[in-house]
Amino acid sequence: MTDAELRQRASKVVPGGMYGHLNAALFAPGFPQFFERGEGCRQWDVDGREYIDFMCSWGPVVLGHRHPRVEEAAARQAALGDCLNGPGPIMVELAELLVDTVPSADWAMFSKNGTDATTQALMVARAATGRTKVLMAHGAYHGADPWCTPSPAGTTPNERADLVEFTYNSLESLESAAATVEGDVAAIIVTPFKHDSFEDQELVEPAFARGARALADRLGAALVIDDVRAGFRVDLRGSWEPYRVRPDLTAWSKAMANGYPIAAVTGTDALRGPAQTLYSTGSFWFSAVAMAAAKATIETLRDTDGIAAMERAGARLREGLYEQAKSHGFTVNQTGPVTIPWLSFDGDADLSVAMHWSDACLRHGVYLHPWHNWFMSAAHTEDDVAKALEGTDQAFAETRAHVG
Ligand code: PMP
């Protein structure tokens, strides 16, 4: 069954044929919709085309597809049972591992998706403070529930009424946002760096991170880090740990279990009591297979220094792309941590150059994205990056020929 045939069939039985962030209609024209398999840092689409994969399934795959240690742990648990009348011992082991790994974590609660975790973190903050308002950065993505989805379709204004926006990295703007809802701030929710789609990424200013911590303390509000996208790719201890800024609550998901479905909220002792009061649950939240996969993933990242491997591969990719862009006469901006990279072309406001280049990359066996950040995995070797750079070089040449 080809991609075209599957799209045709899907259009009859799935709204729009596909929806949400993996809808290939939103990317450049040549992007495949359907995939057959993945192995290491490679994926194959249903038409049999092979790609070196720099999206890693939009973040979850951090050790490479079908990593043996993770697959073995998942299979061992699956043989015992996955969805039982209560969690397996693995839930306690995984919570202990998170508490041992993440300095700001005294406890952990589990769910399935990043949206579950950000929503649950805000529930804990509201239960703790008895307040309603949440300060969030303008344009930040925290999930797809009505309170946070970027599209208003199907939601009511009421569902977003408790959000007050500030400008990322502006302490002044954060303080003004807080002042408008004086006395009613339950939480400040913030991503560890600015990784909004369609624009260059921006690392956090350490003074902003420290200022957000101090403001939350002054207000008696919770500082929530949304580490769903960056978690386990920047620092295993939490993405603001290098700045010595510790949150009250952290939302985790994506890379936590190398592709198995799981999310978590971790929090401090002070919030343990309020967390206990929530009614927050789901039929599949305590499934043991994903927990076994999470434990194996985090231990493997720790034991093999997986983040350092991603940093080496990401740095090599960034250098190579810089040299190639220059040699083809393009000025590019490469932003974000090297483990969660992105490239934009200078002066390409409508992203048409990025669209052309990413399409050309696909034709040369490199899967990356025109308007969303990419993800490195610990499976990207120096040889893989070198091979990918052969493809990107041809793509730059073709893009130069196209734009003149
Ligand atoms: N927060 C951030 C920062 C994210 O990047 C995402 C997913 N892109 C989410 C929350 C929501 O996660 P999920 O799609 O798993 O619900």
Boltz pocket constraint, residues with backbone or C-beta under 6 A from the ligand:
constraints:
  - pocket:
      binder: B
      contacts: [[A, 58], [A, 112], [A, 113], [A, 114], [A, 115], [A, 116], [A, 118], [A, 141], [A, 142], [A, 143], [A, 144], [A, 191], [A, 226], [A, 227], [A, 228], [A, 229], [A, 230], [A, 253], [A, 254]]
      max_distance: 6.0
